[in-house]
Amino acid sequence: MADVFLDSSVLIGLVFRHAGERAACRAALPPGGKAFSSRYVIFEIARGFLRSLIALHNYSFEFNSFADLHQAAHSGQQRFRLYAMHTWLGAFDDYFAALEAEDGASSERLKLEELRAKLRGWIRRGWRQMGNDFRTINEIGCREDLPSPASRGDQRIDQRLPDEECGQPAACRLQAFIHARKPQVEAVAAGLEALPPSRKDNETVDRIDGLRHLLAKAPGEPFEGKKCYRSGDALICLEAPAGCIIASKNRKHFEPLARILDKPLKVTETASPTNRGKTPD
């Protein structure tokens, strides 16, 4: 049975999300096959999903009731930070599912404290499980020394990521990875450019730009760290070893990438928790 290479969406589902989501993601793992991921995927989760989860935990200290925090998460201001907003609303889904299973909390203040406690547990457990429960490869040469999330004296959580060093030759081996696979990287960029306009959303356009930027840089030459981030899905597919199944929840962006690289893809659907909760009035 083929092994499965986990992208960030499936790895998040397996270690951070509610029971229904974990079960849906486990269904993407074929019996007898081994699931593994990469340091690049873990760094992508740390600077995206986990950073947003930590921000929600710390933001919760500005409120005295769960209802006020929940309302703020749905506010117009958050709609300018779509990824963070979706992460926050997913965390509320997870909390509502856990609340139903545990027969609920009794007051708005208690619910706020319980949410905060659950966020701390999800952050610490999820970070630990990503490194301990799944084998990781590092063909891209991403950072191996990412610090764990840590509690401060004021009970807030910090994770000081070295992302300001992204793009510096001494910090990672991405340029060597790109040039060792230059024909495949060029094929991905060209294949994405050839997609019809209806399939080239802003994220895909940014991905093409990121790949072109990386291809234009010689090994040892600094590059823009954001170009690496914008190329993320493509780099994950390029890093997946031949013969492995790539597991993702992101059909829209991974299907064309897997097709261009002729790599097998397993798409798992998002599962709804038992109780999604309602936006407070």
CORKADA-V900180 format. One record per residue. PHI is phi in radians with two decimals (none if undefined). OMEGA is omega in whole degrees, 0 to 359 (none if undefined). BURIAL is 1 if it has 24 or more other ideal C-beta (glycine too) atoms within 12 Angstrom, else 0. Layout:
phi = (PHI;PHI)
omega = (OMEGA;OMEGA)
burial = (BURIAL;BURIAL)
This chain:
phi = (none;-1.17;-1.34;-2.12;-1.73;-1.56;-1.43;-1.16;-1.13;-1.33;-1.11;-1.03;-1.06;-1.33;-2.04;-2.00;-1.69;-1.20;-1.04;-1.11;-1.20;-1.07;-1.14;-1.12;-1.27;-1.11;-1.14;-1.37;-1.69;-1.18;-1.01;1.56;-1.52;-1.80;-1.73;-2.59;-2.52;-2.55;-1.11;-1.11;-1.08;-1.12;-1.15;-1.07;-1.15;-1.10;-1.53;-2.09;-1.03;-1.20;-1.05;-1.20;-1.15;-1.11;-1.09;-1.12;-0.98;-1.23;-1.12;-1.09;-1.25;-1.49;-2.18;-1.84;-2.49;-1.07;-1.06;-1.17;-1.13;-1.06;-1.11;-1.12;-1.17;-1.66;-1.23;-1.05;-1.05;-1.21;-1.20;-1.50;-2.23;-1.06;-1.11;-1.09;-1.06;-1.12;-1.11;-1.12;-1.15;-1.11;-1.14;-1.14;-0.98;-1.09;-1.15;-1.07;-1.11;-1.17;-1.09;-1.13;-1.16;-1.73;1.25;1.40;-1.75;-1.77;-2.52;-1.10;-1.16;-1.15;-1.09;-1.10;-1.14;-1.21;-1.03;-1.06;-1.13;-1.16;-1.03;-1.03;-1.15;-1.11;-1.11;-1.24;-1.15;-1.09;-1.08;-1.13;-1.19;-1.00;-1.45;-1.72;-1.58;-2.33;-1.12;-2.16;-1.86;-2.58;-1.15;-1.26;1.38;-1.33;-1.03;-1.71;-1.91;-1.18;-1.30;-1.33;-1.03;-2.34;-1.42;-1.61;-1.12;-1.58;1.37;-1.33;-2.00;-2.13;-2.47;-1.49;-1.45;-1.47;-1.26;-1.21;-1.59;-1.06;1.74;-1.57;-0.96;-1.31;-1.55;-2.75;-1.99;-1.03;-1.10;-1.13;-1.09;-1.08;-1.35;-1.24;-2.08;-0.97;-1.07;-1.19;-1.13;-1.12;-1.14;-1.15;-1.05;-1.17;-1.12;-1.20;-1.10;-1.42;-1.10;-1.11;-0.92;-1.15;-1.86;-1.84;-1.35;-1.06;-1.13;-1.19;-1.07;-1.12;-1.16;-1.06;-1.05;-1.11;-1.12;-1.11;-1.08;-1.16;-1.14;-1.38;-1.64;-1.38;-0.97;1.59;-1.65;-1.05;-2.36;-1.35;-1.02;-1.13;-1.20;-1.14;-1.05;-1.19;-1.55;-0.85;-1.04;-1.14;-1.15;-1.09;-1.16;-1.17;-1.32;-1.03;-1.10;-1.02;1.58;-1.53;-1.54;-1.49;-1.84;-2.62;-1.73;-1.73;-1.04;-0.95;-1.73;-1.47;-1.04;-1.12;-1.14;-1.11;-1.14;-1.06;-1.54;0.97;-2.06;-1.21;-2.29;-2.05;-1.77;-1.88;-1.55;-1.25;-1.74;-1.53;-1.19;-1.04;-2.28;-1.46;1.34;-2.20;-1.17;-1.08;-1.17)
omega = (182;174;185;178;187;171;185;183;180;178;175;180;183;188;184;195;184;188;180;179;178;180;180;180;177;179;178;183;182;179;178;179;179;179;177;182;184;176;178;178;180;178;177;178;183;184;179;185;186;177;179;179;177;179;177;178;183;179;183;180;179;185;178;180;177;183;180;178;180;179;181;180;179;188;178;180;181;181;174;178;192;183;179;180;180;177;181;181;174;178;176;175;180;180;179;178;179;181;179;180;184;177;165;174;193;183;180;179;179;177;178;179;180;176;181;179;179;177;178;180;180;181;184;180;182;179;180;183;179;182;187;188;183;174;179;173;180;179;180;181;180;183;177;191;180;180;176;172;184;178;175;179;180;177;175;184;175;166;186;182;180;186;175;178;180;183;177;185;182;186;181;182;184;183;177;178;181;185;174;180;188;179;179;180;178;179;178;180;180;180;177;178;183;178;176;182;181;182;179;176;183;180;178;177;177;180;177;179;179;179;179;178;181;179;183;183;177;176;182;179;178;177;179;182;181;179;175;181;183;178;193;182;179;180;178;179;178;182;181;183;177;179;178;173;175;179;182;169;188;182;187;185;184;180;178;179;179;179;180;183;181;178;181;183;173;180;176;183;178;179;177;173;182;184;182;183;181;174;181;176;none)
burial = (0;1;1;1;1;1;1;1;1;1;1;1;1;1;1;1;1;1;0;1;1;1;0;1;1;1;0;1;1;0;0;0;0;0;1;1;1;1;1;1;1;1;1;1;1;1;1;1;1;1;1;1;1;1;1;1;1;1;1;1;0;0;1;0;0;1;0;0;1;1;0;1;1;0;0;0;0;1;0;0;0;0;1;1;1;1;1;1;1;1;1;1;1;1;1;1;1;1;1;0;0;0;0;0;0;0;0;0;0;0;1;1;1;1;1;1;0;1;1;1;1;1;1;1;1;1;1;0;1;1;1;0;0;1;0;1;1;1;1;1;1;1;1;0;0;1;0;1;1;0;0;0;0;0;0;0;1;0;1;0;1;0;1;0;0;1;1;0;0;0;1;1;1;1;1;0;1;1;0;0;1;0;0;1;1;1;1;1;1;0;1;1;0;0;1;0;0;0;0;0;0;0;1;1;0;1;1;1;1;1;1;1;1;1;1;0;1;0;0;0;0;0;1;0;1;0;1;1;1;1;1;1;1;1;1;1;1;1;1;1;1;0;0;1;1;1;1;1;1;1;0;0;1;1;1;1;1;1;0;1;1;0;1;1;1;1;1;1;0;1;1;0;1;0;0;0;1;0;0;0;0)
